[in-house]
């Protein structure tokens, strides 16, 4: 495919650490900030630089040198109004359980 830019490759890993391929997406996903937190790499800036012609070497990207540090979790909070057929809603979070 000769695709050379940021994208998403998804796998599932079983209990024996065997990876199973799910899909490839030629775009950055909303959850990219989790990867940015644990790698220290600004993925959006990197994608723009590569699209502009920069090489991985010029940007300083070398897969063997990318070391995850720590962990990160991203949560999405969505609201729906049951009185309006569960239409999307806005407001202030006033209770968390």
Sine and cosine of phi, psi and omega as CSV:
sin_phi,cos_phi,sin_psi,cos_psi,sin_omega,cos_omega
0.00,0.00,-0.41,0.91,0.00,-1.00
0.83,0.56,0.52,0.86,0.05,-1.00
-0.97,0.22,0.80,-0.60,-0.02,-1.00
-0.69,-0.73,1.00,0.05,0.05,-1.00
-0.10,-0.99,-0.07,-1.00,0.03,-1.00
-0.95,0.31,0.60,-0.80,0.04,-1.00
-0.28,-0.96,-0.08,-1.00,-0.03,-1.00
-0.82,-0.57,0.78,-0.62,0.11,-0.99
-0.89,-0.46,0.83,-0.56,-0.07,-1.00
-0.93,-0.35,0.69,-0.73,0.03,-1.00
-0.71,-0.71,0.41,-0.91,0.26,-0.97
-0.94,-0.33,0.55,-0.84,0.02,-1.00
-0.85,-0.53,0.77,-0.63,-0.03,-1.00
-1.00,0.04,-0.07,-1.00,-0.07,-1.00
-0.90,0.45,-0.38,0.93,0.03,-1.00
-1.00,-0.05,0.20,0.98,-0.03,-1.00
0.92,0.39,0.40,0.92,0.08,-1.00
-1.00,0.08,0.83,-0.56,-0.01,-1.00
-0.99,0.10,0.58,-0.81,0.06,-1.00
-0.80,-0.60,0.86,-0.51,-0.04,-1.00
-0.91,0.41,0.68,-0.74,0.08,-1.00
-0.93,-0.36,-0.88,0.48,-0.05,-1.00
-0.27,-0.96,0.25,-0.97,0.12,-0.99
-0.84,-0.54,0.72,-0.70,0.06,-1.00
-0.83,-0.55,0.80,-0.60,-0.01,-1.00
-0.99,0.13,0.74,0.67,0.02,-1.00
-0.43,-0.90,0.28,-0.96,0.08,-1.00
-1.00,0.06,0.71,-0.71,0.01,-1.00
-1.00,0.02,0.31,-0.95,-0.01,-1.00
-0.83,0.55,-0.52,0.86,-0.05,-1.00
-0.99,0.17,0.17,0.99,-0.04,-1.00
-0.86,0.52,-0.40,0.92,-0.03,-1.00
-0.90,0.43,-0.45,0.89,0.06,-1.00
-0.90,0.43,-0.71,0.70,0.04,-1.00
-0.90,0.45,-0.65,0.76,0.02,-1.00
-0.87,0.50,-0.65,0.76,-0.01,-1.00
-0.89,0.45,-0.65,0.76,-0.08,-1.00
-1.00,0.01,-0.23,0.97,0.02,-1.00
-0.94,-0.34,-0.36,0.93,-0.06,-1.00
0.98,0.22,0.21,0.98,-0.02,-1.00
-0.97,-0.22,0.79,-0.61,0.07,-1.00
-0.98,0.18,0.98,-0.18,-0.13,-0.99
-0.93,0.38,-0.62,0.79,-0.01,-1.00
-0.91,0.40,-0.73,0.68,0.03,-1.00
-0.87,0.49,-0.65,0.76,0.01,-1.00
-0.89,0.45,-0.69,0.72,0.01,-1.00
-0.88,0.48,-0.68,0.74,0.00,-1.00
-0.90,0.43,-0.67,0.74,0.00,-1.00
-0.91,0.43,-0.66,0.76,0.02,-1.00
-0.92,0.39,-0.67,0.75,0.04,-1.00
-0.88,0.47,-0.48,0.88,0.03,-1.00
-0.99,0.15,-0.01,1.00,0.08,-1.00
0.94,-0.34,-0.09,1.00,0.01,-1.00
-0.93,0.37,0.54,-0.84,0.06,-1.00
-1.00,-0.04,0.29,-0.96,0.07,-1.00
-0.85,0.52,-0.62,0.78,-0.01,-1.00
-0.90,0.44,-0.68,0.73,0.00,-1.00
-0.90,0.44,-0.53,0.85,0.01,-1.00
-0.99,0.13,-0.32,0.95,-0.01,-1.00
1.00,0.00,0.37,0.93,0.01,-1.00
-1.00,-0.06,0.84,-0.55,0.07,-1.00
-0.64,-0.77,0.92,-0.40,-0.10,-0.99
-0.78,0.62,-0.61,0.79,-0.05,-1.00
-0.93,0.36,-0.27,0.96,-0.01,-1.00
-0.98,-0.21,-0.02,1.00,0.01,-1.00
-1.00,0.09,0.93,-0.37,-0.05,-1.00
-0.92,-0.39,0.91,-0.41,0.08,-1.00
-0.88,0.47,0.64,-0.77,0.05,-1.00
-0.75,-0.66,0.86,-0.51,0.00,-1.00
0.97,0.23,-0.28,-0.96,0.02,-1.00
-0.69,-0.72,0.33,-0.94,0.04,-1.00
-0.56,-0.83,0.53,-0.85,0.04,-1.00
-0.77,-0.64,0.66,-0.75,0.11,-0.99
-0.87,-0.49,0.72,-0.69,0.03,-1.00
-0.86,-0.51,0.66,-0.75,0.10,-0.99
-0.96,-0.28,0.76,-0.65,0.07,-1.00
-0.95,-0.30,0.87,-0.50,0.06,-1.00
-0.86,-0.50,0.47,-0.88,0.00,-1.00
-0.81,-0.58,0.55,-0.83,0.08,-1.00
-0.69,-0.73,0.57,-0.82,-0.01,-1.00
-0.98,-0.21,0.95,-0.31,-0.03,-1.00
-0.90,0.43,-0.37,0.93,0.01,-1.00
-0.99,0.16,-0.16,0.99,0.02,-1.00
-0.85,-0.53,0.68,0.73,0.03,-1.00
0.85,0.53,0.60,0.80,0.02,-1.00
0.86,0.51,0.55,0.83,0.08,-1.00
-0.92,0.39,0.45,-0.89,0.07,-1.00
-0.83,0.55,0.54,-0.84,-0.08,-1.00
-0.67,-0.75,0.24,-0.97,0.07,-1.00
-0.81,-0.58,0.18,-0.98,0.04,-1.00
0.43,-0.90,-0.16,-0.99,0.00,-1.00
-0.96,-0.29,0.69,-0.72,0.09,-1.00
-0.95,0.31,0.89,-0.46,-0.03,-1.00
-0.93,-0.38,-0.19,0.98,-0.01,-1.00
-0.56,-0.83,0.72,-0.69,0.05,-1.00
-0.75,-0.66,0.80,-0.61,0.00,-1.00
-0.92,-0.39,0.00,0.00,0.00,0.00
